[in-house]
Amino acid sequence: MKQVISSERRPIKLWLDDLEDGALAQAKNLANLPFTFSHIPLMPDSHQGYGMPIGSILATEGVIIPNAVGVDIGCGMCAQKTNLKTLTKDDLKKILGLARKAIPLGFNWHDEDQDADLMPEGYEDLKIVARGYNKALKQIGSLGGGNHFIEIQKGSDGFIWVMIHSGSRNLGYSVAKHYNKAAIELNEKYHSVVTKKMELAFIPLQDDLAKDYINEMNYCVEFALANRKLMMARMMSSITEVVKNEYDLTLETDEIINKSHNFAAWENHFGKNVLVHRKGATKAFDGELGMIPGSQGSSSYIVKGLGNPESFMSCSHGAGRKLGRKQAQRELDLDAEIKLLNDKGIVHAVRNVSDLDEATNAYKDIDIVMENQTDLAEIVVKLQPLAVLKG
């Protein structure tokens, strides 16, 4: 932990030195909520979000806050280790070519419904999920846009890994928008101290609306995992096709490591059962494996949680943005960012100024981020990027 701010109703505990003013103002709003429990931890990748900083944790008593989970419910990462030790640049290009045919990127979906058996069960009684289910059948196994990625990596353990960052597509967005709007209307009806401007409208847990949101949120978390699993399976199929044809090798894989970073869950901390909202932060319970990716072009890490109670047993979910998307497109040098990736031998798709919002230097230095959380998670494997697909 780097510092503690004690000027608000609840302390704010920071694992970073470079927090922007907007994110600090949002953290103070969280610290002053009447139902906030204990303190507000800010992870080393924290930066301003909607209502609540990305890379922060909020534990509450008696309420749930849809916007403290976010619009991409269940967004997270998974990683899988293979038995391969090397892939050539030509191999990587062939694999990405096959993957692009199997996995829609950005706003694209599958043309046909995917297998319904891949979907989580129990959607019928969920109002918003049921409404979006047919669309989700075409979106499962698709990457989405923004900072979502698929990356082939070489580990310090000597093996090839695949890492995927993606969420719940339109399903989670629809659930989040519906229940946040309902929470705003509820707060205005009862003249809540939580103003609309704070973007932290809450729902009392005894209200049926909270039960409905929690059920739909949990479905979206499961859908996001199913989405990542299907993409991972299709990535492995693409790799299999190349290595089988080129080298007559049989691909073997370890179990998938999965971590969500936009969700709320019941947990026990400091002797109390509380509802822990993680927005751009991941669980780091003692001994639990997770992953912390860097930016496009920098290292990522497989980590093991240390179960630090001061962070509600959490760690960062990535490097964290240093520049806003439009700011990055204005300020970064396209040729320099392309050269940085090329010099490292990474197969990438940075071609235009519009791609600079996801360039390496749009993000914080992952090495500093890792140094700032040595009390939250320990490094198990360091991963270097070989090839990347972006949404």
ZATIMI-382734 format. One record per residue (C-alpha): residue number from 1; residue in one letter; x, y, z. Coordinates in Angstrom, 3 decimals. Layout:
BEGIN
[site NUM,'a',[X,Y,Z]] ...
//
This chain:
BEGIN
[site 1,'m',[0.000,0.000,0.000]] [site 2,'k',[1.342,3.419,-0.976]] [site 3,'q',[-0.843,5.851,0.996]] [site 4,'v',[-4.048,6.311,2.980]] [site 5,'i',[-6.442,9.257,2.680]] [site 6,'s',[-8.309,9.756,5.959]] [site 7,'s',[-10.205,12.972,5.265]] [site 8,'e',[-13.495,11.290,4.259]] [site 9,'r',[-16.132,9.266,6.134]] [site 10,'r',[-14.246,6.066,5.259]] [site 11,'p',[-10.498,5.812,4.524]] [site 12,'i',[-9.254,5.489,0.944]] [site 13,'k',[-6.303,3.117,0.627]] [site 14,'l',[-4.159,3.512,-2.474]] [site 15,'w',[-1.725,1.145,-4.135]] [site 16,'l',[-0.506,3.858,-6.534]] [site 17,'d',[1.010,7.345,-6.604]] [site 18,'d',[-0.386,8.653,-9.896]] [site 19,'l',[-4.160,8.861,-9.370]] [site 20,'e',[-5.895,11.452,-11.555]] [site 21,'d',[-8.108,14.102,-9.940]] [site 22,'g',[-11.319,12.745,-11.453]] [site 23,'a',[-10.703,9.257,-10.081]] [site 24,'l',[-9.869,10.682,-6.648]] [site 25,'a',[-13.127,12.655,-6.618]] [site 26,'q',[-15.022,9.454,-7.466]] [site 27,'a',[-13.200,7.560,-4.703]] [site 28,'k',[-14.204,10.253,-2.215]] [site 29,'n',[-17.831,9.868,-3.289]] [site 30,'l',[-17.555,6.139,-2.554]] [site 31,'a',[-15.902,6.778,0.809]] [site 32,'n',[-18.727,9.078,1.869]] [site 33,'l',[-21.640,6.798,1.000]] [site 34,'p',[-23.636,5.942,4.145]] [site 35,'f',[-23.588,2.210,3.370]] [site 36,'t',[-19.865,1.860,2.503]] [site 37,'f',[-18.131,-0.731,4.676]] [site 38,'s',[-14.651,-0.265,6.202]] [site 39,'h',[-12.667,1.514,3.452]] [site 40,'i',[-12.128,1.982,-0.298]] [site 41,'p',[-9.134,0.182,-1.876]] [site 42,'l',[-7.733,1.603,-5.120]] [site 43,'m',[-5.589,-0.768,-7.143]] [site 44,'p',[-2.373,0.312,-8.939]] [site 45,'d',[-4.175,0.412,-12.313]] [site 46,'s',[-6.929,2.763,-11.074]] [site 47,'h',[-8.249,5.502,-13.322]] [site 48,'q',[-11.496,7.399,-13.786]] [site 49,'g',[-14.582,5.456,-14.850]] [site 50,'y',[-18.343,6.024,-14.701]] [site 51,'g',[-19.309,6.767,-11.118]] [site 52,'m',[-16.524,4.642,-9.668]] [site 53,'p',[-12.838,4.410,-10.598]] [site 54,'i',[-11.822,1.471,-12.742]] [site 55,'g',[-9.568,-0.602,-10.514]] [site 56,'s',[-11.435,-0.059,-7.251]] [site 57,'i',[-13.365,-2.133,-4.755]] [site 58,'l',[-16.503,-1.146,-2.840]] [site 59,'a',[-17.972,-3.262,-0.036]] [site 60,'t',[-21.511,-2.294,0.950]] [site 61,'e',[-24.030,-3.154,3.623]] [site 62,'g',[-27.692,-3.392,2.657]] [site 63,'v',[-27.503,-2.188,-0.954]] [site 64,'i',[-26.205,-3.078,-4.389]] [site 65,'i',[-25.040,-0.508,-6.967]] [site 66,'p',[-25.372,-1.540,-10.640]] [site 67,'n',[-22.926,1.129,-11.810]] [site 68,'a',[-20.313,-0.175,-9.346]] [site 69,'v',[-20.325,-3.378,-11.388]] [site 70,'g',[-20.410,-1.565,-14.714]] [site 71,'v',[-21.971,-1.995,-18.122]] [site 72,'d',[-19.868,-4.975,-19.218]] [site 73,'i',[-21.000,-7.364,-16.489]] [site 74,'g',[-18.677,-10.320,-16.025]] [site 75,'c',[-15.952,-8.835,-18.202]] [site 76,'g',[-12.754,-10.648,-17.381]] [site 77,'m',[-9.842,-12.681,-18.590]] [site 78,'c',[-8.856,-16.266,-19.039]] [site 79,'a',[-5.508,-17.846,-19.815]] [site 80,'q',[-4.517,-21.326,-20.915]] [site 81,'k',[-1.107,-22.936,-21.105]] [site 82,'t',[-0.174,-25.232,-23.991]] [site 83,'n',[2.527,-27.875,-24.363]] [site 84,'l',[4.093,-25.916,-27.244]] [site 85,'k',[7.453,-24.247,-26.728]] [site 86,'t',[7.787,-22.241,-29.911]] [site 87,'l',[5.808,-20.775,-32.813]] [site 88,'t',[7.352,-18.978,-35.772]] [site 89,'k',[6.079,-15.646,-37.035]] [site 90,'d',[4.652,-17.456,-40.057]] [site 91,'d',[2.858,-19.876,-37.694]] [site 92,'l',[1.426,-16.967,-35.732]] [site 93,'k',[0.118,-15.245,-38.848]] [site 94,'k',[-1.580,-18.451,-40.000]] [site 95,'i',[-3.133,-18.972,-36.552]] [site 96,'l',[-4.495,-15.417,-36.454]] [site 97,'g',[-5.870,-15.827,-39.963]] [site 98,'l',[-7.797,-18.928,-38.908]] [site 99,'a',[-8.927,-17.302,-35.664]] [site 100,'r',[-10.371,-14.299,-37.511]] [site 101,'k',[-12.591,-16.665,-39.478]] [site 102,'a',[-13.815,-18.438,-36.334]] [site 103,'i',[-14.112,-15.530,-33.885]] [site 104,'p',[-15.995,-12.328,-34.804]] [site 105,'l',[-14.137,-9.190,-33.653]] [site 106,'g',[-15.359,-5.737,-32.675]] [site 107,'f',[-19.059,-5.183,-33.298]] [site 108,'n',[-19.367,-8.321,-35.432]] [site 109,'w',[-21.388,-11.426,-34.453]] [site 110,'h',[-21.789,-14.904,-35.840]] [site 111,'d',[-24.233,-15.150,-38.748]] [site 112,'e',[-25.828,-18.247,-37.234]] [site 113,'d',[-26.942,-19.220,-33.740]] [site 114,'q',[-24.247,-21.056,-31.810]] [site 115,'d',[-24.986,-24.257,-29.876]] [site 116,'a',[-27.536,-23.453,-27.133]] [site 117,'d',[-25.845,-26.039,-24.905]] [site 118,'l',[-22.938,-23.608,-24.595]] [site 119,'m',[-25.194,-21.038,-22.934]] [site 120,'p',[-25.775,-20.890,-19.155]] [site 121,'e',[-29.073,-22.392,-18.030]] [site 122,'g',[-31.970,-20.597,-16.386]] [site 123,'y',[-32.510,-17.569,-18.618]] [site 124,'e',[-36.284,-18.025,-18.975]] [site 125,'d',[-37.243,-16.247,-15.739]] [site 126,'l',[-34.839,-13.329,-16.223]] [site 127,'k',[-36.660,-10.432,-17.858]] [site 128,'i',[-33.818,-8.552,-19.563]] [site 129,'v',[-31.667,-11.627,-20.241]] [site 130,'a',[-34.633,-13.456,-21.804]] [site 131,'r',[-35.251,-10.459,-24.040]] [site 132,'g',[-31.639,-10.551,-25.298]] [site 133,'y',[-31.159,-14.319,-25.366]] [site 134,'n',[-31.609,-14.825,-29.108]] [site 135,'k',[-29.071,-12.109,-29.869]] [site 136,'a',[-26.685,-13.657,-27.319]] [site 137,'l',[-26.877,-16.974,-29.192]] [site 138,'k',[-25.140,-15.216,-32.079]] [site 139,'q',[-22.749,-13.257,-29.859]] [site 140,'i',[-21.336,-16.072,-27.741]] [site 141,'g',[-17.795,-16.767,-28.916]] [site 142,'s',[-17.214,-13.196,-30.150]] [site 143,'l',[-14.641,-10.750,-28.810]] [site 144,'g',[-16.301,-7.347,-28.743]] [site 145,'g',[-14.475,-4.042,-29.051]] [site 146,'g',[-12.639,-1.533,-26.879]] [site 147,'n',[-9.771,-3.018,-24.895]] [site 148,'h',[-10.771,-6.637,-25.468]] [site 149,'f',[-8.038,-8.818,-26.915]] [site 150,'i',[-6.771,-12.287,-27.736]] [site 151,'e',[-3.034,-12.695,-27.269]] [site 152,'i',[-0.605,-15.535,-27.939]] [site 153,'q',[2.274,-15.333,-25.466]] [site 154,'k',[5.559,-16.995,-24.535]] [site 155,'g',[5.914,-17.725,-20.839]] [site 156,'s',[8.984,-17.567,-18.622]] [site 157,'d',[8.171,-21.228,-17.971]] [site 158,'g',[9.146,-21.925,-21.587]] [site 159,'f',[5.631,-22.621,-22.895]] [site 160,'i',[3.156,-20.912,-25.236]] [site 161,'w',[0.059,-19.451,-23.560]] [site 162,'v',[-3.156,-17.887,-24.875]] [site 163,'m',[-4.898,-15.082,-22.969]] [site 164,'i',[-8.353,-13.630,-23.722]] [site 165,'h',[-10.016,-10.493,-22.372]] [site 166,'s',[-13.731,-10.155,-23.119]] [site 167,'g',[-17.131,-9.657,-21.537]] [site 168,'s',[-20.848,-10.320,-21.798]] [site 169,'r',[-21.426,-8.401,-25.037]] [site 170,'n',[-24.846,-6.769,-25.450]] [site 171,'l',[-26.453,-8.990,-22.814]] [site 172,'g',[-24.528,-7.476,-19.895]] [site 173,'y',[-24.876,-3.974,-21.298]] [site 174,'s',[-28.670,-4.291,-21.516]] [site 175,'v',[-28.960,-5.628,-17.951]] [site 176,'a',[-26.684,-2.917,-16.580]] [site 177,'k',[-28.501,-0.057,-18.315]] [site 178,'h',[-31.947,-1.320,-17.311]] [site 179,'y',[-31.203,-1.717,-13.625]] [site 180,'n',[-29.097,1.431,-13.312]] [site 181,'k',[-31.994,3.417,-14.804]] [site 182,'a',[-34.398,1.756,-12.379]] [site 183,'a',[-32.044,2.532,-9.473]] [site 184,'i',[-31.850,6.194,-10.513]] [site 185,'e',[-35.640,6.441,-10.591]] [site 186,'l',[-35.873,4.753,-7.175]] [site 187,'n',[-33.304,7.104,-5.631]] [site 188,'e',[-35.022,10.176,-7.057]] [site 189,'k',[-38.376,8.977,-5.760]] [site 190,'y',[-37.063,8.817,-2.199]] [site 191,'h',[-34.839,11.930,-2.474]] [site 192,'s',[-31.670,9.950,-1.811]] [site 193,'v',[-28.460,11.686,-0.715]] [site 194,'v',[-26.865,9.858,-3.657]] [site 195,'t',[-27.466,12.319,-6.477]] [site 196,'k',[-27.848,11.437,-10.148]] [site 197,'k',[-24.608,13.320,-10.874]] [site 198,'m',[-22.641,10.861,-8.708]] [site 199,'e',[-23.643,7.969,-11.023]] [site 200,'l',[-23.915,5.620,-8.027]] [site 201,'a',[-27.646,4.945,-7.789]] [site 202,'f',[-28.286,2.049,-5.406]] [site 203,'i',[-30.983,-0.563,-4.790]] [site 204,'p',[-31.824,-1.688,-1.219]] [site 205,'l',[-31.299,-5.429,-0.923]] [site 206,'q',[-34.767,-5.990,0.532]] [site 207,'d',[-36.284,-4.613,-2.671]] [site 208,'d',[-37.334,-7.205,-5.275]] [site 209,'l',[-35.516,-5.077,-7.844]] [site 210,'a',[-32.196,-5.944,-6.140]] [site 211,'k',[-32.960,-9.656,-6.240]] [site 212,'d',[-33.828,-9.401,-9.923]] [site 213,'y',[-30.622,-7.499,-10.703]] [site 214,'i',[-28.425,-9.948,-8.795]] [site 215,'n',[-29.966,-12.914,-10.637]] [site 216,'e',[-29.518,-11.263,-14.024]] [site 217,'m',[-26.011,-10.056,-13.154]] [site 218,'n',[-24.972,-13.593,-12.176]] [site 219,'y',[-26.310,-14.954,-15.455]] [site 220,'c',[-24.252,-12.369,-17.355]] [site 221,'v',[-21.133,-13.345,-15.395]] [site 222,'e',[-21.706,-16.964,-16.450]] [site 223,'f',[-22.389,-15.931,-20.045]] [site 224,'a',[-19.153,-13.926,-20.163]] [site 225,'l',[-17.238,-16.993,-19.001]] [site 226,'a',[-18.977,-19.172,-21.594]] [site 227,'n',[-18.075,-16.568,-24.212]] [site 228,'r',[-14.388,-16.698,-23.254]] [site 229,'k',[-14.376,-20.499,-23.132]] [site 230,'l',[-15.776,-20.780,-26.649]] [site 231,'m',[-13.229,-18.312,-28.021]] [site 232,'m',[-10.434,-20.166,-26.245]] [site 233,'a',[-11.612,-23.467,-27.739]] [site 234,'r',[-11.589,-21.921,-31.212]] [site 235,'m',[-8.152,-20.414,-30.657]] [site 236,'m',[-6.861,-23.841,-29.682]] [site 237,'s',[-8.487,-25.330,-32.774]] [site 238,'s',[-6.687,-22.725,-34.906]] [site 239,'i',[-3.367,-23.522,-33.243]] [site 240,'t',[-4.016,-27.254,-33.615]] [site 241,'e',[-4.632,-26.924,-37.342]] [site 242,'v',[-1.322,-25.119,-37.869]] [site 243,'v',[0.917,-27.262,-35.675]] [site 244,'k',[-0.668,-30.487,-36.909]] [site 245,'n',[-0.149,-29.537,-40.546]] [site 246,'e',[3.290,-27.984,-40.108]] [site 247,'y',[4.891,-30.202,-37.468]] [site 248,'d',[2.569,-33.175,-36.934]] [site 249,'l',[2.320,-32.174,-33.260]] [site 250,'t',[-0.552,-32.913,-30.879]] [site 251,'l',[-1.669,-29.867,-28.906]] [site 252,'e',[-2.175,-30.370,-25.184]] [site 253,'t',[-3.459,-27.750,-22.728]] [site 254,'d',[-3.764,-27.147,-19.002]] [site 255,'e',[-7.040,-26.091,-17.377]] [site 256,'i',[-8.278,-22.583,-18.125]] [site 257,'i',[-7.578,-19.924,-15.496]] [site 258,'n',[-10.547,-17.520,-15.368]] [site 259,'k',[-11.003,-14.221,-13.549]] [site 260,'s',[-13.926,-11.787,-13.808]] [site 261,'h',[-13.332,-8.155,-12.918]] [site 262,'n',[-16.800,-6.553,-13.185]] [site 263,'f',[-19.131,-8.181,-10.653]] [site 264,'a',[-20.544,-8.092,-7.126]] [site 265,'a',[-20.489,-11.023,-4.717]] [site 266,'w',[-21.157,-11.855,-1.072]] [site 267,'e',[-17.928,-12.257,0.895]] [site 268,'n',[-16.826,-12.173,4.529]] [site 269,'h',[-14.325,-9.456,5.435]] [site 270,'f',[-13.285,-8.229,8.871]] [site 271,'g',[-15.866,-10.540,10.435]] [site 272,'k',[-18.843,-9.295,8.393]] [site 273,'n',[-20.750,-10.564,5.390]] [site 274,'v',[-20.729,-7.732,2.857]] [site 275,'l',[-21.496,-7.293,-0.819]] [site 276,'v',[-18.172,-6.670,-2.567]] [site 277,'h',[-18.329,-4.759,-5.859]] [site 278,'r',[-15.217,-5.106,-8.006]] [site 279,'k',[-15.014,-2.759,-10.978]] [site 280,'g',[-11.872,-3.453,-12.952]] [site 281,'a',[-10.366,-5.435,-10.084]] [site 282,'t',[-9.958,-9.178,-9.578]] [site 283,'k',[-10.115,-11.530,-6.624]] [site 284,'a',[-6.699,-12.411,-5.184]] [site 285,'f',[-7.613,-14.819,-2.400]] [site 286,'d',[-4.682,-16.625,-0.798]] [site 287,'g',[-3.227,-19.151,-3.242]] [site 288,'e',[-5.755,-18.357,-5.991]] [site 289,'l',[-4.352,-18.132,-9.534]] [site 290,'g',[-5.175,-15.136,-11.701]] [site 291,'m',[-3.710,-12.984,-14.435]] [site 292,'i',[-2.672,-9.358,-14.849]] [site 293,'p',[-2.189,-8.361,-18.506]] [site 294,'g',[-0.109,-5.433,-19.647]] [site 295,'s',[-0.861,-3.259,-22.620]] [site 296,'q',[-0.531,-4.368,-26.220]] [site 297,'g',[3.196,-4.839,-26.583]] [site 298,'s',[4.137,-5.237,-22.908]] [site 299,'s',[4.430,-8.171,-20.508]] [site 300,'s',[1.522,-9.924,-18.820]] [site 301,'y',[1.606,-12.068,-15.698]] [site 302,'i',[0.102,-15.201,-14.223]] [site 303,'v',[-0.111,-14.457,-10.495]] [site 304,'k',[-1.036,-16.130,-7.228]] [site 305,'g',[-3.149,-14.165,-4.745]] [site 306,'l',[-1.811,-13.353,-1.284]] [site 307,'g',[-5.213,-12.804,0.345]] [site 308,'n',[-4.409,-9.306,1.634]] [site 309,'p',[-7.411,-8.198,3.769]] [site 310,'e',[-6.671,-4.501,3.174]] [site 311,'s',[-7.576,-4.859,-0.514]] [site 312,'f',[-10.558,-7.106,0.264]] [site 313,'m',[-8.308,-9.847,-1.133]] [site 314,'s',[-8.100,-8.181,-4.561]] [site 315,'c',[-5.464,-7.068,-7.051]] [site 316,'s',[-5.355,-5.074,-10.278]] [site 317,'h',[-6.938,-6.378,-13.467]] [site 318,'g',[-4.328,-4.935,-15.810]] [site 319,'a',[-2.011,-2.025,-16.434]] [site 320,'g',[-4.710,0.662,-16.418]] [site 321,'r',[-5.172,3.494,-18.889]] [site 322,'k',[-2.767,6.430,-18.841]] [site 323,'l',[-4.436,8.293,-21.714]] [site 324,'g',[-8.091,8.520,-22.672]] [site 325,'r',[-9.005,6.994,-26.013]] [site 326,'k',[-9.317,10.266,-27.935]] [site 327,'q',[-6.307,11.685,-26.097]] [site 328,'a',[-4.188,8.724,-27.180]] [site 329,'q',[-5.262,9.176,-30.801]] [site 330,'r',[-4.325,12.876,-30.612]] [site 331,'e',[-1.041,12.625,-28.733]] [site 332,'l',[0.664,9.340,-29.606]] [site 333,'d',[2.909,8.966,-32.631]] [site 334,'l',[1.584,6.254,-34.948]] [site 335,'d',[4.948,5.423,-36.521]] [site 336,'a',[6.631,5.218,-33.120]] [site 337,'e',[3.963,2.873,-31.736]] [site 338,'i',[4.180,0.613,-34.795]] [site 339,'k',[7.977,0.570,-34.531]] [site 340,'l',[7.780,-0.366,-30.849]] [site 341,'l',[5.667,-3.433,-31.677]] [site 342,'n',[7.692,-4.353,-34.754]] [site 343,'d',[10.984,-4.114,-32.877]] [site 344,'k',[9.652,-6.657,-30.392]] [site 345,'g',[8.633,-8.966,-33.229]] [site 346,'i',[4.951,-8.886,-32.279]] [site 347,'v',[2.333,-9.762,-34.896]] [site 348,'h',[-0.227,-6.963,-34.514]] [site 349,'a',[-2.802,-4.884,-36.381]] [site 350,'v',[-1.907,-1.291,-35.476]] [site 351,'r',[-2.265,0.472,-38.816]] [site 352,'n',[-4.115,3.765,-38.354]] [site 353,'v',[-4.451,6.661,-35.925]] [site 354,'s',[-7.775,5.150,-34.821]] [site 355,'d',[-5.811,2.163,-33.451]] [site 356,'l',[-3.775,4.325,-31.079]] [site 357,'d',[-6.416,4.170,-28.330]] [site 358,'e',[-5.093,0.658,-27.633]] [site 359,'a',[-1.402,1.355,-28.291]] [site 360,'t',[1.265,0.403,-25.770]] [site 361,'n',[1.797,3.936,-24.486]] [site 362,'a',[-1.911,4.574,-23.916]] [site 363,'y',[-1.460,2.446,-20.788]] [site 364,'k',[0.513,2.679,-17.562]] [site 365,'d',[3.852,0.909,-17.175]] [site 366,'i',[2.961,-2.660,-16.195]] [site 367,'d',[6.261,-3.097,-14.337]] [site 368,'i',[5.414,-0.213,-11.996]] [site 369,'v',[1.885,-1.577,-11.574]] [site 370,'m',[3.322,-4.932,-10.526]] [site 371,'e',[5.848,-3.336,-8.155]] [site 372,'n',[3.014,-1.476,-6.447]] [site 373,'q',[1.124,-4.659,-5.550]] [site 374,'t',[3.749,-7.082,-4.312]] [site 375,'d',[1.650,-7.349,-1.123]] [site 376,'l',[-1.435,-8.392,-3.122]] [site 377,'a',[-0.189,-11.035,-5.572]] [site 378,'e',[3.031,-12.827,-6.420]] [site 379,'i',[4.249,-13.509,-9.950]] [site 380,'v',[4.129,-17.146,-11.086]] [site 381,'v',[4.828,-16.773,-14.828]] [site 382,'k',[5.860,-13.735,-16.875]] [site 383,'l',[4.334,-13.720,-20.357]] [site 384,'q',[5.762,-11.925,-23.397]] [site 385,'p',[3.413,-11.089,-26.315]] [site 386,'l',[3.931,-12.828,-29.619]] [site 387,'a',[0.739,-11.997,-31.530]] [site 388,'v',[-2.437,-10.098,-30.728]] [site 389,'l',[-5.981,-9.732,-32.015]] [site 390,'k',[-7.885,-6.615,-30.890]] [site 391,'g',[-11.587,-5.862,-30.958]] 
//
